[in-house]
Amino acid sequence: MPSLAPSGRGHRVTPHTADTGIEAWGPTLDEAFEEAALGLFELMIEPVAVEEREAHRVAVSGGDDGDLLVRWLNELLYLVDARGLLFHRFVIERRVAGALVATAYGEPFDPARHLPRTAVKAATYHQLAVEAGPPARVRVIVDL
């Protein structure tokens, strides 16, 4: 994975056969999870077009940190698909053994302002990697 940015956190999208990878990093695993979510939404939409009009509580549970990462990203995708919501900021409030609680900030999709980029179906377990660090680094492949 890439070296840390001056801010200590960041993400990048990487090609992967017919899918796409997201690599994210930060001083803590919580920040790496937040960056992975930012990378996910950058694939789907121009994030600067998304305003912070609503806050949505997101809670997921999973077996380990890798499972938690996949479930976290898939829950965000569910909010896009089922409720038409887009996000541009994420705050992990609590992550303990097998559970994560966060707030996602954004707004409903507005076709006049939000130009879709790539449709993402799901985060997968293929080549999943989670390194608690510090620095923390994660990699996840998303199905397009």
Disulfide bonds with the S-S distance in Angstrom:
none
